Amino acid sequence: MKKGWVTASLFISKLQAMPQKSNLAKALQEYGKISKTISILRYALSEKHRMEITTQLNKGEAIHDLQQFLHLGREGKIYARQPSEQETHFGCLNLLINMVIVWNTVYMAEAIYDIQSEGIEVNDNDLKHLSPARRAHINRYGKHIFNKNEDFKDKLRPLRKKKK
């Protein structure tokens, strides 16, 4: 604070740590309660708002589910003691999750383009229900062989067509 700058969280924590609460600390607490009350009332009164929050929570849970699915070995627990080893472990897991999400996003976009090219209208309202965190098509126990000499640029695996 003497240097003329401080993060809001540090400022609030210092105010809260004081043995006797200042008027500023009390005012900020009450202000926080107002914001929380408005949020709770908005949630309680608006079905649309509840649905939006549920949708966002479901997206987060889908990512968490994908993470649990991909986190193999040792029952999904991290036993590394060193922070650097833990960071490496989480970094690899995040890389794997991001790879799956990118793969799914690319193929979902290709599938949407394919559907549109057949003259079928794709509604934006339907698209918001898609999630790139799907995992049913992933074989996490299989053998995966990659030919490092093969050029994959601009090449996608053919889409599976539903039999009529």
Sequence and secondary structure as in RCSB ss.txt:
>XXXX:A:sequence
MKKGWVTASLFISKLQAMPQKSNLAKALQEYGKISKTISILRYALSEKHRMEITTQLNKGEAIHDLQQFLHLGRE
GKIYARQPSEQETHFGCLNLLINMVIVWNTVYMAEAIYDIQSEGIEVNDNDLKHLSPARRAHINRYGKHIFNKNE
DFKDKLRPLRKKKK
>XXXX:A:secstr
 TTS   HHHHHHHHHHSSS  HHHHHHHHHHHHHHHHHHHHHHH HHHHHHHHHHHHHHHHHHHHHHHH  SGG
G     SHHHHHHHHHHHHHHHHHHHHHHHHHHHHHHHHHHHTT    HHHHTT  TT  TT  SSS     TTS
  TT          
